[in-house]
Amino acid sequence: MERSLDDVGEQSTSVRPATKQDLEGIVRIHTAAFPDNYLTHLGPGVLHRYYGGYLNDPDAVNLVAEQSGELAAFSVGSYRDSRVLEHFYEEHSGYLTWSTLRRVLVLDPVVLRGLPRRMARIWDALRAFLFPHRRKEPVIVSAPDVRDHEVIGSLVSIATAPKYQGCGVSSEVLEQFEQELRGKGATEAHLSVSASNGRALAFYAKHGWTVLEGDHGSLSLGKHL
């Protein structure tokens, strides 16, 4: 997922855990911050289902920032392997298939451009929709023992509302996100970002993140916590 970032500012920001009541605000910020994002073009219904999955996930680390009582930014991620994305495609296969086909039929350039690397997941969603009796049963994975295993956190999305960009909000949210991961036993964090997003790369480098690997125009970044 692409990130909408800011620099530094003087306004006071309050960062707190996100709740289900923040879903509408998170979707609104995502839509405004990422107008050319694949999920944005699939519509608000898809975004509600996507972020709703993280807000319902016990392993997720979701934060929002407020300024003057208004939602200014958010971050979404997890502190261990999470099946949110798999559940997203499985549980909403019919809706995702319809939303994708609807945009393909009108030749939406953003969806057409992002479709090839998502074809495997979309096909799985379509197959689950057409043949629901063949859905795989979820595999229950025990929680990792942080005393014996390295726990790697994941930053899925971070965005700032356009009117609050340049106020240091993203920096505060990112720092709090990293602190939350440390508190849950994570020793490292990963994220992915477009290789062409120089602003995002500079932002993460400023906060100590380094490039781990790259593939198909996307870079994987990491940071030891």
Backbone as CSV, one residue per row, in Angstrom:
resi,resn,N_x,N_y,N_z,CA_x,CA_y,CA_z,C_x,C_y,C_z
1,MET,0.846,-1.188,0.000,0.000,0.000,0.000,0.882,1.240,0.000
2,GLU,0.555,2.297,-0.828,1.309,3.541,-0.835,1.054,4.329,0.452
3,ARG,1.990,5.224,0.811,1.855,6.019,2.030,1.759,7.499,1.724
4,SER,0.890,8.204,2.451,0.819,9.656,2.351,1.501,10.207,3.585
5,LEU,2.563,11.007,3.390,3.448,11.362,4.482,3.545,12.864,4.678
6,ASP,4.114,13.247,5.807,4.335,14.664,6.050,5.714,14.859,6.653
7,ASP,6.019,16.110,6.988,7.334,16.412,7.519,7.236,16.816,8.991
8,VAL,7.484,18.073,9.300,7.460,18.494,10.687,6.529,19.672,10.858
9,GLY,6.053,19.867,12.065,5.138,20.965,12.321,5.055,21.251,13.803
10,GLU,4.170,22.162,14.194,4.129,22.599,15.567,2.824,22.242,16.275
11,GLN,1.794,21.791,15.535,0.528,21.515,16.171,0.621,20.283,17.055
12,SER,-0.136,20.291,18.159,-0.162,19.170,19.088,-1.018,18.054,18.504
13,THR,-0.493,16.832,18.560,-1.183,15.681,18.009,-1.416,14.645,19.091
14,SER,-2.615,14.098,19.117,-2.951,13.028,20.045,-3.061,11.729,19.261
15,VAL,-2.242,10.732,19.616,-2.254,9.438,18.942,-2.845,8.403,19.891
16,ARG,-3.798,7.638,19.403,-4.482,6.632,20.237,-4.806,5.399,19.396
17,PRO,-5.157,4.280,20.055,-5.571,3.094,19.306,-6.841,3.379,18.508
18,ALA,-6.911,2.853,17.299,-8.103,3.025,16.469,-9.201,2.087,16.950
19,THR,-10.448,2.515,16.805,-11.600,1.698,17.160,-12.482,1.535,15.920
20,LYS,-13.494,0.702,16.047,-14.409,0.485,14.925,-15.128,1.771,14.548
21,GLN,-15.293,2.670,15.511,-15.957,3.940,15.239,-15.110,4.851,14.353
22,ASP,-13.827,4.530,14.207,-12.936,5.341,13.370,-12.935,4.894,11.915
23,LEU,-13.643,3.808,11.596,-13.575,3.232,10.255,-13.934,4.242,9.173
24,GLU,-15.017,4.976,9.359,-15.439,5.934,8.343,-14.362,6.986,8.110
25,GLY,-13.747,7.469,9.184,-12.691,8.460,9.056,-11.455,7.898,8.379
26,ILE,-11.109,6.648,8.670,-9.961,6.006,8.037,-10.182,5.878,6.536
27,VAL,-11.382,5.453,6.154,-11.701,5.328,4.726,-11.649,6.694,4.046
28,ARG,-12.144,7.712,4.727,-12.148,9.065,4.163,-10.714,9.565,3.952
29,ILE,-9.832,9.332,4.923,-8.444,9.772,4.791,-7.740,8.995,3.683
30,HIS,-7.960,7.686,3.649,-7.349,6.879,2.592,-7.763,7.400,1.219
31,THR,-9.040,7.655,1.027,-9.543,8.100,-0.273,-8.928,9.429,-0.687
32,ALA,-8.804,10.339,0.269,-8.241,11.651,-0.030,-6.725,11.596,-0.245
33,ALA,-6.052,10.747,0.529,-4.594,10.683,0.463,-4.092,9.849,-0.706
34,PHE,-4.891,8.849,-1.131,-4.463,7.938,-2.187,-5.469,7.924,-3.340
35,PRO,-5.656,9.018,-4.056,-6.659,9.050,-5.130,-6.344,8.100,-6.286
36,ASP,-5.088,7.730,-6.462,-4.707,6.852,-7.566,-4.398,5.431,-7.102
37,ASN,-4.877,5.074,-5.919,-4.642,3.747,-5.373,-5.632,2.737,-5.946
38,TYR,-5.195,1.501,-6.106,-6.042,0.439,-6.664,-7.328,0.255,-5.856
39,LEU,-7.217,0.121,-4.534,-8.400,-0.098,-3.700,-9.331,1.108,-3.721
40,THR,-8.756,2.298,-3.801,-9.580,3.502,-3.879,-10.501,3.438,-5.088
41,HIS,-9.969,2.984,-6.209,-10.756,2.932,-7.442,-11.800,1.823,-7.427
42,LEU,-11.636,0.837,-6.547,-12.661,-0.196,-6.422,-13.862,0.310,-5.632
43,GLY,-13.694,1.423,-4.913,-14.831,2.036,-4.249,-14.784,1.977,-2.729
44,PRO,-15.563,2.834,-2.056,-15.565,2.893,-0.593,-16.032,1.599,0.068
45,GLY,-16.893,0.848,-0.609,-17.345,-0.414,-0.034,-16.203,-1.387,0.175
46,VAL,-15.281,-1.438,-0.784,-14.108,-2.294,-0.660,-13.212,-1.806,0.465
47,LEU,-13.021,-0.503,0.558,-12.172,0.053,1.614,-12.752,-0.223,2.996
48,HIS,-14.066,-0.123,3.140,-14.695,-0.420,4.427,-14.423,-1.870,4.828
49,ARG,-14.524,-2.767,3.887,-14.290,-4.178,4.182,-12.814,-4.445,4.464
50,TYR,-11.951,-3.770,3.737,-10.503,-3.967,3.912,-10.044,-3.498,5.293
51,TYR,-10.316,-2.250,5.618,-9.863,-1.729,6.903,-10.673,-2.292,8.064
52,GLY,-11.931,-2.636,7.806,-12.727,-3.264,8.852,-12.119,-4.572,9.321
53,GLY,-11.481,-5.296,8.387,-10.824,-6.538,8.763,-9.695,-6.307,9.751
54,TYR,-8.926,-5.252,9.553,-7.831,-4.960,10.484,-8.360,-4.470,11.828
55,LEU,-9.441,-3.704,11.811,-9.999,-3.214,13.067,-10.596,-4.348,13.899
56,ASN,-10.906,-5.466,13.259,-11.456,-6.624,13.963,-10.400,-7.685,14.287
57,ASP,-9.175,-7.452,13.862,-8.117,-8.444,14.045,-7.411,-8.247,15.392
58,PRO,-7.402,-9.264,16.262,-6.754,-9.111,17.575,-5.247,-8.936,17.490
59,ASP,-4.646,-9.328,16.368,-3.197,-9.189,16.212,-2.794,-7.898,15.519
60,ALA,-3.766,-7.059,15.200,-3.477,-5.819,14.486,-3.022,-4.723,15.446
61,VAL,-2.239,-3.802,14.902,-1.833,-2.599,15.629,-2.328,-1.423,14.804
62,ASN,-3.446,-0.842,15.206,-4.099,0.226,14.453,-4.131,1.498,15.285
63,LEU,-3.670,2.588,14.708,-3.597,3.863,15.422,-4.254,4.972,14.606
64,VAL,-4.768,5.965,15.304,-5.242,7.177,14.645,-4.657,8.373,15.387
65,ALA,-4.480,9.451,14.655,-4.006,10.704,15.235,-5.093,11.749,15.103
66,GLU,-5.258,12.540,16.133,-6.261,13.601,16.136,-5.601,14.949,16.371
67,GLN,-6.117,15.944,15.705,-5.734,17.332,15.950,-7.017,18.146,16.057
68,SER,-7.153,18.866,17.130,-8.344,19.689,17.382,-9.620,18.851,17.311
69,GLY,-9.524,17.613,17.793,-10.685,16.744,17.826,-11.053,16.114,16.505
70,GLU,-10.239,16.321,15.475,-10.533,15.779,14.150,-9.504,14.728,13.776
71,LEU,-9.962,13.645,13.129,-9.060,12.592,12.688,-8.122,13.145,11.617
72,ALA,-6.820,13.045,11.886,-5.833,13.634,10.983,-5.003,12.608,10.246
73,ALA,-4.832,11.422,10.833,-3.992,10.399,10.210,-4.298,9.049,10.828
74,PHE,-3.794,8.001,10.189,-3.955,6.656,10.742,-2.804,5.777,10.289
75,SER,-2.614,4.690,11.005,-1.706,3.628,10.566,-2.370,2.298,10.879
76,VAL,-2.112,1.315,10.029,-2.685,-0.018,10.179,-1.578,-1.037,9.965
77,GLY,-1.522,-2.042,10.821,-0.509,-3.079,10.689,-0.750,-4.191,11.684
78,SER,0.242,-5.063,11.842,0.108,-6.177,12.782,1.470,-6.499,13.374
79,TYR,1.467,-7.243,14.487,2.727,-7.540,15.154,3.141,-9.005,14.992
80,ARG,2.395,-9.771,14.244,2.801,-11.120,13.897,2.031,-11.508,12.636
81,ASP,2.308,-12.685,12.095,1.629,-13.115,10.872,0.126,-13.006,11.039
82,SER,-0.509,-12.285,10.137,-1.954,-12.064,10.210,-2.605,-12.565,8.928
83,ARG,-3.816,-13.113,9.053,-4.548,-13.621,7.893,-5.614,-12.630,7.437
84,VAL,-5.476,-11.379,7.811,-6.487,-10.389,7.451,-6.672,-10.314,5.946
85,LEU,-5.567,-10.272,5.208,-5.671,-10.148,3.757,-6.333,-11.386,3.149
86,GLU,-5.956,-12.570,3.652,-6.581,-13.789,3.156,-8.074,-13.797,3.447
87,HIS,-8.444,-13.399,4.654,-9.862,-13.331,5.021,-10.593,-12.296,4.166
88,PHE,-9.920,-11.203,3.867,-10.519,-10.147,3.045,-10.960,-10.709,1.705
89,TYR,-10.080,-11.469,1.050,-10.421,-12.050,-0.244,-11.425,-13.192,-0.114
90,GLU,-11.308,-13.977,0.944,-12.205,-15.114,1.112,-13.635,-14.686,1.461
91,GLU,-13.761,-13.814,2.437,-15.079,-13.443,2.945,-15.837,-12.500,2.012
92,HIS,-15.109,-11.750,1.187,-15.767,-10.760,0.329,-15.502,-11.064,-1.149
93,SER,-15.362,-12.343,-1.459,-15.000,-12.742,-2.818,-15.995,-12.241,-3.860
94,GLY,-17.286,-12.394,-3.599,-18.288,-11.946,-4.554,-18.261,-10.448,-4.764
95,TYR,-18.180,-9.710,-3.663,-18.159,-8.246,-3.751,-16.901,-7.763,-4.470
96,LEU,-15.766,-8.381,-4.169,-14.507,-7.988,-4.814,-14.534,-8.294,-6.307
97,THR,-15.079,-9.462,-6.646,-15.167,-9.817,-8.057,-16.030,-8.823,-8.815
98,TRP,-17.196,-8.505,-8.259,-18.096,-7.554,-8.905,-17.457,-6.164,-9.000
99,SER,-16.825,-5.705,-7.923,-16.203,-4.375,-7.917,-15.096,-4.284,-8.946
100,THR,-14.314,-5.356,-9.078,-13.221,-5.371,-10.047,-13.753,-5.374,-11.476
101,LEU,-14.708,-6.256,-11.760,-15.263,-6.334,-13.110,-15.941,-5.030,-13.519
102,ARG,-16.593,-4.397,-12.566,-17.278,-3.135,-12.852,-16.285,-2.071,-13.315
103,ARG,-15.119,-2.023,-12.685,-14.115,-1.033,-13.067,-13.389,-1.433,-14.356
104,VAL,-13.221,-2.737,-14.580,-12.595,-3.205,-15.812,-13.472,-2.858,-17.010
105,LEU,-14.786,-3.010,-16.852,-15.712,-2.749,-17.953,-15.705,-1.295,-18.402
106,VAL,-15.368,-0.388,-17.466,-15.295,1.032,-17.841,-13.850,1.436,-18.147
107,LEU,-12.963,0.422,-18.235,-11.554,0.639,-18.592,-10.855,1.595,-17.627
108,ASP,-11.099,1.402,-16.338,-10.429,2.203,-15.311,-8.919,1.957,-15.425
109,PRO,-8.116,2.975,-15.757,-6.679,2.760,-15.984,-5.927,2.296,-14.744
110,VAL,-6.325,2.768,-13.568,-5.646,2.369,-12.333,-5.889,0.889,-12.045
111,VAL,-7.130,0.449,-12.203,-7.457,-0.955,-11.961,-6.806,-1.848,-13.009
112,LEU,-6.849,-1.441,-14.278,-6.232,-2.239,-15.334,-4.729,-2.372,-15.123
113,ARG,-4.104,-1.289,-14.639,-2.659,-1.313,-14.412,-2.295,-2.203,-13.221
114,GLY,-3.154,-2.232,-12.206,-2.842,-3.010,-11.012,-3.355,-4.434,-11.041
115,LEU,-4.134,-4.758,-12.062,-4.774,-6.066,-12.134,-3.807,-7.240,-12.293
116,PRO,-2.798,-7.145,-13.175,-1.935,-8.313,-13.411,-1.327,-8.919,-12.155
117,ARG,-0.795,-8.093,-11.261,-0.147,-8.662,-10.078,-1.131,-9.088,-9.000
118,ARG,-2.417,-8.856,-9.249,-3.441,-9.295,-8.297,-4.298,-10.424,-8.863
119,MET,-3.980,-10.886,-10.057,-4.818,-11.867,-10.723,-4.968,-13.155,-9.925
120,ALA,-3.903,-13.613,-9.290,-3.974,-14.871,-8.532,-4.989,-14.763,-7.403
121,ARG,-4.935,-13.652,-6.664,-5.877,-13.473,-5.557,-7.301,-13.273,-6.076
122,ILE,-7.443,-12.539,-7.167,-8.773,-12.303,-7.721,-9.373,-13.609,-8.229
123,TRP,-8.551,-14.431,-8.851,-9.044,-15.716,-9.327,-9.485,-16.588,-8.155
124,ASP,-8.700,-16.592,-7.075,-9.082,-17.348,-5.887,-10.410,-16.845,-5.330
125,ALA,-10.587,-15.511,-5.344,-11.836,-14.932,-4.849,-13.011,-15.338,-5.727
126,LEU,-12.801,-15.299,-7.048,-13.869,-15.680,-7.973,-14.219,-17.162,-7.816
127,ARG,-13.218,-17.992,-7.658,-13.461,-19.430,-7.496,-14.212,-19.705,-6.190
128,ALA,-13.845,-18.958,-5.129,-14.542,-19.136,-3.857,-15.992,-18.680,-3.961
129,PHE,-16.231,-17.648,-4.778,-17.589,-17.139,-4.959,-18.443,-18.122,-5.761
130,LEU,-17.873,-18.699,-6.809,-18.623,-19.617,-7.666,-18.769,-21.009,-7.057
131,PHE,-17.761,-21.409,-6.274,-17.779,-22.746,-5.664,-17.520,-22.641,-4.162
132,PRO,-18.473,-22.063,-3.422,-18.251,-21.830,-1.983,-17.996,-23.103,-1.186
133,HIS,-18.508,-24.261,-1.645,-18.311,-25.513,-0.918,-16.871,-26.001,-0.995
134,ARG,-16.084,-25.399,-1.899,-14.685,-25.808,-2.035,-13.728,-24.910,-1.264
135,ARG,-14.260,-23.959,-0.522,-13.386,-23.064,0.247,-12.552,-23.857,1.238
136,LYS,-11.320,-23.439,1.360,-10.427,-24.076,2.313,-10.776,-23.643,3.730
137,GLU,-10.694,-24.610,4.632,-10.895,-24.276,6.033,-9.678,-23.514,6.534
138,PRO,-9.899,-22.464,7.337,-8.752,-21.706,7.842,-7.867,-22.545,8.734
139,VAL,-6.573,-22.314,8.624,-5.609,-23.014,9.458,-5.364,-22.210,10.716
140,ILE,-5.544,-22.832,11.859,-5.338,-22.150,13.129,-3.864,-22.231,13.484
141,VAL,-3.257,-21.077,13.636,-1.836,-21.011,13.975,-1.688,-20.482,15.385
142,SER,-0.932,-21.193,16.183,-0.733,-20.768,17.563,0.076,-19.485,17.614
143,ALA,-0.183,-18.694,18.635,0.560,-17.447,18.810,2.023,-17.755,19.053
144,PRO,2.915,-16.984,18.472,4.343,-17.240,18.663,4.778,-16.938,20.090
145,ASP,5.723,-17.693,20.569,6.303,-17.442,21.878,7.433,-16.447,21.683
146,VAL,7.207,-15.194,22.100,8.193,-14.146,21.845,9.490,-14.380,22.587
147,ARG,9.482,-15.316,23.548,10.727,-15.597,24.270,11.668,-16.437,23.422
148,ASP,11.103,-17.236,22.482,11.918,-18.160,21.711,11.988,-17.836,20.228
149,HIS,11.119,-16.965,19.737,11.057,-16.708,18.304,11.093,-15.209,18.034
150,GLU,11.698,-14.868,16.921,11.699,-13.474,16.498,10.317,-13.114,15.978
151,VAL,9.770,-12.023,16.450,8.451,-11.561,16.009,8.647,-10.346,15.114
152,ILE,8.154,-10.441,13.878,8.312,-9.362,12.912,6.973,-8.672,12.699
153,GLY,6.928,-7.391,12.972,5.711,-6.622,12.768,5.602,-6.163,11.326
154,SER,4.413,-5.723,10.942,4.176,-5.291,9.564,3.364,-4.006,9.554
155,LEU,3.861,-3.010,8.827,3.117,-1.776,8.609,2.418,-1.887,7.264
156,VAL,1.104,-1.924,7.282,0.319,-2.133,6.062,-0.006,-0.812,5.382
157,SER,-0.411,0.172,6.149,-0.814,1.458,5.563,-0.657,2.566,6.586
158,ILE,-0.207,3.708,6.109,-0.137,4.912,6.937,-0.478,6.095,6.036
159,ALA,-1.373,6.947,6.497,-1.816,8.068,5.660,-2.211,9.256,6.519
160,THR,-2.047,10.437,5.962,-2.411,11.686,6.617,-3.398,12.444,5.742
161,ALA,-4.428,12.980,6.352,-5.395,13.788,5.603,-4.665,14.967,4.964
162,PRO,-4.987,15.315,3.725,-4.273,16.388,3.021,-4.132,17.683,3.812
163,LYS,-5.169,18.082,4.541,-5.107,19.360,5.267,-4.118,19.325,6.422
164,TYR,-3.715,18.124,6.852,-2.776,18.007,7.964,-1.383,17.577,7.522
165,GLN,-1.177,17.403,6.239,0.152,17.063,5.769,1.082,18.250,5.981
166,GLY,2.303,17.954,6.392,3.257,19.011,6.711,3.226,19.434,8.160
167,CYS,2.432,18.721,8.994,2.311,19.064,10.416,3.004,18.057,11.326
168,GLY,3.757,17.125,10.754,4.468,16.148,11.564,3.626,14.990,12.044
169,VAL,2.413,14.866,11.540,1.498,13.839,12.041,1.995,12.435,11.697
170,SER,2.427,12.219,10.458,2.888,10.883,10.064,4.075,10.436,10.903
171,SER,4.964,11.351,11.225,6.121,11.003,12.050,5.684,10.526,13.425
172,GLU,4.729,11.232,14.018,4.257,10.849,15.348,3.543,9.508,15.314
173,VAL,2.739,9.278,14.278,2.024,8.007,14.161,3.007,6.863,13.949
174,LEU,3.993,7.058,13.078,4.974,6.013,12.817,5.772,5.678,14.073
175,GLU,6.207,6.690,14.796,6.975,6.452,16.018,6.140,5.710,17.056
176,GLN,4.866,6.059,17.177,3.997,5.369,18.121,3.737,3.928,17.672
177,PHE,3.597,3.728,16.371,3.397,2.384,15.835,4.598,1.500,16.185
178,GLU,5.794,2.015,15.985,6.997,1.251,16.307,7.057,0.941,17.800
179,GLN,6.663,1.897,18.621,6.655,1.688,20.070,5.658,0.594,20.458
180,GLU,4.492,0.596,19.806,3.487,-0.431,20.083,4.026,-1.818,19.720
181,LEU,4.722,-1.908,18.598,5.295,-3.197,18.199,6.319,-3.683,19.219
182,ARG,7.160,-2.773,19.688,8.159,-3.164,20.696,7.467,-3.689,21.946
183,GLY,6.414,-3.007,22.352,5.684,-3.412,23.553,5.056,-4.788,23.425
184,LYS,4.792,-5.223,22.195,4.195,-6.538,21.960,5.245,-7.602,21.663
185,GLY,6.500,-7.238,21.785,7.573,-8.213,21.620,8.194,-8.286,20.250
186,ALA,7.788,-7.424,19.318,8.378,-7.451,17.981,9.796,-6.885,18.027
187,THR,10.688,-7.511,17.295,12.077,-7.064,17.246,12.425,-6.419,15.914
188,GLU,11.508,-6.533,14.963,11.742,-5.995,13.626,10.406,-5.657,12.989
189,ALA,10.417,-4.723,12.046,9.198,-4.350,11.329,9.494,-4.249,9.844
190,HIS,8.504,-4.612,9.024,8.639,-4.562,7.571,7.500,-3.763,6.962
191,LEU,7.718,-3.245,5.763,6.676,-2.591,4.979,7.085,-2.645,3.521
192,SER,6.149,-2.345,2.627,6.479,-2.267,1.204,6.048,-0.910,0.666
193,VAL,6.791,-0.433,-0.314,6.524,0.878,-0.889,6.981,0.874,-2.340
194,SER,6.348,1.685,-3.166,6.734,1.776,-4.565,8.157,2.315,-4.692
195,ALA,8.917,1.708,-5.574,10.298,2.143,-5.786,10.371,3.547,-6.355
196,SER,9.288,4.014,-6.966,9.275,5.348,-7.563,8.800,6.431,-6.589
197,ASN,8.417,6.034,-5.389,7.906,6.993,-4.401,9.072,7.551,-3.587
198,GLY,9.776,8.491,-4.182,10.955,9.056,-3.526,10.654,9.740,-2.213
199,ARG,9.504,10.391,-2.127,9.148,11.088,-0.891,8.981,10.106,0.264
200,ALA,8.307,8.988,-0.018,8.113,7.980,1.023,9.442,7.355,1.435
201,LEU,10.292,7.059,0.457,11.583,6.453,0.753,12.436,7.368,1.621
202,ALA,12.399,8.666,1.328,13.154,9.627,2.130,12.601,9.699,3.547
203,PHE,11.281,9.645,3.656,10.625,9.690,4.968,11.050,8.500,5.824
204,TYR,10.985,7.309,5.259,11.334,6.120,6.038,12.829,6.069,6.350
205,ALA,13.656,6.514,5.410,15.096,6.557,5.671,15.394,7.484,6.843
206,LYS,14.676,8.584,6.902,14.829,9.539,7.996,14.518,8.904,9.342
207,HIS,13.606,7.914,9.335,13.203,7.246,10.574,13.909,5.910,10.784
208,GLY,14.982,5.668,10.022,15.812,4.503,10.283,15.445,3.234,9.537
209,TRP,14.544,3.317,8.560,14.177,2.146,7.779,15.151,1.988,6.610
210,THR,15.480,0.743,6.267,16.414,0.476,5.175,15.788,-0.504,4.173
211,VAL,16.273,-0.462,2.949,15.759,-1.333,1.897,16.287,-2.754,2.092
212,LEU,15.356,-3.732,2.063,15.723,-5.133,2.207,15.812,-5.824,0.852
213,GLU,14.798,-5.605,-0.002,14.780,-6.217,-1.324,13.751,-5.504,-2.184
214,GLY,13.783,-5.778,-3.485,12.838,-5.167,-4.394,12.308,-6.167,-5.403
215,ASP,11.050,-5.928,-5.871,10.447,-6.838,-6.837,9.305,-6.144,-7.556
216,HIS,9.326,-6.149,-8.897,8.244,-5.594,-9.718,7.895,-4.147,-9.334
217,GLY,8.925,-3.340,-9.139,8.695,-1.928,-8.855,8.352,-1.629,-7.421
218,SER,8.358,-2.640,-6.551,8.042,-2.440,-5.138,9.258,-2.784,-4.293
219,LEU,9.496,-2.002,-3.259,10.623,-2.240,-2.368,10.120,-2.687,-0.999
220,SER,10.821,-3.647,-0.414,10.531,-4.065,0.952,11.528,-3.371,1.865
221,LEU,11.005,-2.674,2.866,11.848,-1.951,3.831,11.730,-2.621,5.200
222,GLY,12.760,-2.464,5.996,12.745,-3.048,7.331,13.444,-2.158,8.334
223,LYS,13.162,-2.414,9.604,13.809,-1.670,10.678,13.878,-2.558,11.921
224,HIS,15.054,-2.578,12.559,15.186,-3.261,13.836,14.624,-2.355,14.929
225,LEU,13.802,-2.915,15.772,13.124,-2.112,16.796,13.849,-2.184,18.134
